[in-house]
Amino acid sequence: MTLIVSSGFLHAGVMDKAAMEKAFPSPYVVGDKDETLPVWPLYQQISTDTPLVGYAFESIDLAAIPGFAGIPFNLLVAIDPNGSFLSVRVLSHHEPVFLEGLGEKPLIDFAQQYTGISLMQNIKIDAKPTLGSANNSANAYIDGVTKATASVRIFNQSLLSSSLKVAREKLGYAKGRDPDLIARIKPDMFEPMSWQELVDEGLIVKYRFSNQEVETLFAGTIGEGQDPEGAEAPDETFVELYAANLTVPTVGRNLLLPQAWEYIKNNIGSNDQLLLVLGKGRYSFVGEDFVRGKVPERLSLNQADLPIEMRDFDLDDRLSLFDLEYKLKLPDDLEGFEWKLFHVIGQAGLDPAYPAEFKLNVTRQKGWLYPESATEGLAFKVPIPEHYVAAAETDNKTWHSLWAGRKVDIVILITGLLVLTIVLVKYRILTGPAQRLRWFRPLYLLFTLVFIGWYAQGQLSIVNITGVLQALVAGRSLAFFLYDPMTVLLWAYIGITFFVWGRGTFCGWLCPFGALQELIGKLLAFIKLPQLKVSTQLDARLKWIKYIVLATILIIAIVSVPLTGSVVEIEPFKTSITLMFDRSWPFVLWAVVLLLLSLFVYKGYCRYICPLGAGLAIFGKLRIYNWLPRRSECGQPCQLCKNRCEYQSIEQSGKIDYDECFQCLDCVVIYDSDEQCVPLIVEKRQGRKLKTRKSGDDLIASS
């Protein structure tokens, strides 16, 4: 049974032993809470025995990673002694998209997918199994939640970070090292090198073990003297091995075909590692019974005396890994070597700053009817030169992979922002011939609505501001923003343009809901619905409403986190943009009412109600100059721009109120037109009269 706690957010776990016993009833037996780590041991009554079957804990006690609204998930998690999830349940959350949005069922269903998955697997969200990897137990594929990408990524990070802390302390994972705090291989460090140069650089290591060295290992055991072939030639080679970390670009790109390198990059996690082993000699490092895609029996991997799980990276037979003609120039003495590629997932905690140590297990037996056996190991290390490794980071910046996965979206957004910047800097490109603005603005608003809003989910919201405020009050990190690259980039752009153009850059060009209002108005213009012209006095009073709404929301955000989730619903953004009207009818009705209002009162929501617009207007006061052109005649005697301004942001004096200006540029079109601007029309007519008078004088003089 999934537990949903609707009470306010607490900064620590909410479960006591009684609650744990209710969550894990018979046959489970809940032990006493650990004194050093906030976990409860789980036992199971089996006959007269009560073995340990797992540990239960709350994620918020171990990894309070802020969610998209700035408040951490709290998950009830149970893992077994092997590191597999017994249960993952949602105790509490404050993710806007799941609160009266998509509803909590998609989140609960998402959490249930983790049952049975191991912490030693590479968990991939919204990824499809690729050829050769579908049956690879090193990977686990989980369906994400549409329209909640950032939230489920933070959920996943909260779950893994808290679970790995328990696994390290209680199960011995990575000998207590935090996988988030280990070094990383530099992804862009590449130098073209030959095979021998890679060996000389220390990126490929070579080991040779003689028959005598192996025999020495078995001295004093039942395996001693059980290798007559080796005894006849003690100095001959028992096995010769080469090993390298193929994840280092200087190794991988020099040894592999380009398509093989791309295949590998696309089929492993960002912190995974691939270890290449080549061998030749009397003893095979994989053995005749080796099964592809499985853990090798003869070869094991250790670091700091801790076993680290690795599996054969089961490549498609059709993929040619090595290019013997072009990329890889093997020395003559390497002909006939067998090779394998082993996959170590990031969660296993293999730190590239320290040598990975392989151990080749050699087993000997004595007797055939009742055989006795002895196993000894040949150890060899695979270090990476330090200049190929980046120092460990000190935070949970798993958002890197999310940004990398949205490279195309980021490029499109940055391109769109660059186009807008050029247009606003060189605005007369559009306002000279008025028809350019007529077609450009609707097209750009369509880009804002469809790409930024519906596709990329980049609708900025008052929730961004309340999330920051609540995080600052609670002393939490603002890193939760980094899980949504569209939001980060848009806020960064808006933060810069505050100083240049003010509030209107976002409200007039980059707000998907504002774009939706304007586009609907343009589509229905042929109906010629009557627009209500609010009087100047009433308009001035109504514009104060949004500031009152903003202040109310910010006060509530400080004093009541649960209530904040309700009051921010005055914004229709989540309903109309994030969820595309796929929501319960009261929210859809509210959004539709506001859209209908805009048909009669031009962008009535934006001008009078929007708390985000109020906040942006306040920050917009950072604008350092008045950039829209004005004449001394504007306002006295000419009132054309004031009367034509749909936003009523031009004062009686002709001055533009930048706090209310949406930068539609319509007034600039009028300003530059000698067919609309009254001062220009007067000048034009005066020029014609002077020309006519001069012609008349010439006629009189000639007569």
Secondary structure, 3 states (H helix, E strand, C coil): CCCCCCCCCCCCCCCCHHHHHHHCCCCEEECCCCCCCCEEEEEECECCECCEEEEEEEHHHHCCCECCCCCECEEEEEECCCCEEEEEEEEECCCCCCCCCCCCHHHHHHHHCCCCCECCCEEEECCCCCCCCCCCCCEEEECCCCCCHHHHHHHHHHHHHHHHHHHHHHCCHHHHCCHHHCCEECCCCCCCCCHHHHHHHCCEEEEEEEHHHHHHHCCCCCCCCCCHHHHHCCCCEEEEEEEEECCCHHHHHHHECHHHHHHHHHCCCCCCEEEEEEEEECCCCCCCCCCCCCCCCCEEEEECCEECCCEECCCCCCCCCECCCCCCCCCHHHCCCEEEEEEECHHHCCCCCCCEEEEEEEEEEECCCCCEEEEEEEEEEECCCHHHEECCCCCCCCHHHHHHHCHHHHHHHHHHHHHHHHHHHCCHHHHCCHHHHHHHHHHHHHHHHHHHHHHCCCCCCHHHHHHHHHHHHHCCCCHHHHHCHHHHHHHHHHHHHHHHCCCHHHHHHHCHHHHHHHHHHHHCHHHCCCCCCCCHHHHHHHCCHHHHHHHHHHHHHHHCHHHHHHHHHHCCHHHHHHCCCCCCHHHHHHHHHHHHHHHHCCCHHHHHCCHHHHHHHHHHHHCCCCCCCCCCCECCCECHHHHHCCCCCECCCCCECCCCCCCCCHHHHHHHCCCCCHHHHHHHHHHHHHHHHHHHHHHHHHC
